[in-house]
Amino acid sequence: MRYDSVTEVIGDTPLLRIDPAVHGLGHIDLYAKLELLNPFGSVKDRAAWNMVRSGLPDAVERGSQVVELSSGNTAKALALIASMHGLGFKSVTNRMRVPEIKELLLLLGAEIEELPGRTECLDPTDPEDPLTRFHQALSEPGGEYLHTDQYYNELNAAAHESGTGPEIVRDLDGRAPDVFIACVGTAGSSTGVARVLRRHRPGVEVVGLVAHKSDFVPGIRNIDEVQEVGLFAPGLYDTIDTVTSAEAIDGMLGLIRRSGVLSGPTGGAAYFGALRHLRRLDAELDARGGERRTAVFIVCDRVESYLGYLRKRRPELFGATASAGALDALTDAEVEAAAVVDVAEARRWIATGAPLVVDLRSPFAYAALHIEGSVNIVDELFEELVRDALPFSKSRPVLLACPVGEKSARYAALLTRLGHPDARSLAGGIVAWRDAGAELVRE
Ligand SMILES: Cc1ncc(COP(=O)(O)O)c(C=O)c1O
């Protein structure tokens, strides 16, 4: 195999049959599409190259910067393609939550601009989501950027319609599988592949997987966020299932340790979601006398960039003991039992009881507007701080505030678990505080 450019190496990835002795399905052949073997490391190599290639000659002539709203694999592929062509790349995102990917992007020469999301940033003179406004500015004609626009760009799905989908059909001897399972981020890969499979087998069952509400599986959206994606067409999927980060990690460990596939968390989510879905089908097939079916899922990327994410959620995998202060160790009952105060009560409490008010939003959002006298400890840092012990005196009550009151309830439960006698969460968060007309100050 000889190539003249690394971009020629994109695509044509293997379709690996998972050993039935490993997956345990009696009547289903299960295949993994190994997108992690793309040259820049993920399924997004295809989309990135397809979206950017036609604009490159003009961008090179004008010296434009390539820009994308991505904090992960698309950014990685675009950063490499841009620098190969002598262009800069800028990644514009909400807070980057996987530190290794941020570091890798910087290593690749990317510029990173982190903006707060709408619920975080409450500047009344700036009512729109900064990210949305940035998106609009980028798309203005004649701009100085080559904006690939992955959440809306049809070329994203088209990359999979011309590549990933046909490759699957080819490797299954010209037939589409009966079931196709994929995680949904921009929806490009699931949309493009599903279109092709439907042409070959109109009855193919398409299962889209998203992260469980308020959970985080890097690379895919949660059930609320996915509605905002321009390419997402709910009618395309027969089923949308959710996976938790714990399930994604279990699936990932299964793929790594039993099948030798160095998958990242979303490949694990797809494997876990596939097995959960297919076990029901397998039981039906068994009852019907053993017809066979074929299913395919996508392994999007590799594990190495997620070691910090994994260490935080499963410290025992790294020889460390799980600490009582790990957010994931909280039970639903503990979170439900967390003390919550509404805005009116919180205002009275601040006026009389002088709790320490901890604002868990990003420094950018905090600087824009915050409750007077509050301190800013961004949520990830807060989680680190409380991992082993209480960072505050038990004698001082604590009021926790986040954008909408969900995270702060979890942290209030965590402080309670660690023995704090009076930790409460602001119901509805800073958004509710603002909506109630309560005072916010600017730094
Ligand atoms: C790791 C990972 N898995 C899955 C996906 C989902 O792919 P798509 O954007 O095609 O829906 C992405 C997208 O960024 C990703 O980075």
The ligand as an ORCA input file, in Angstrom:
! r2SCAN-3c Opt
* xyz 0 1
  C     -15.629     10.015     19.818
  C     -16.821     10.273     18.978
  N     -17.772      9.351     18.873
  C     -18.874      9.553     18.150
  C     -19.093     10.710     17.458
  C     -20.369     10.876     16.703
  O     -20.225     11.008     15.343
  P     -21.159     11.965     14.497
  O     -20.665     13.364     14.707
  O     -20.957     11.513     13.100
  O     -22.579     11.801     14.956
  C     -18.123     11.693     17.539
  C     -18.300     12.969     16.881
  O     -17.606     13.923     17.101
  C     -16.966     11.472     18.305
  O     -15.990     12.401     18.416
*
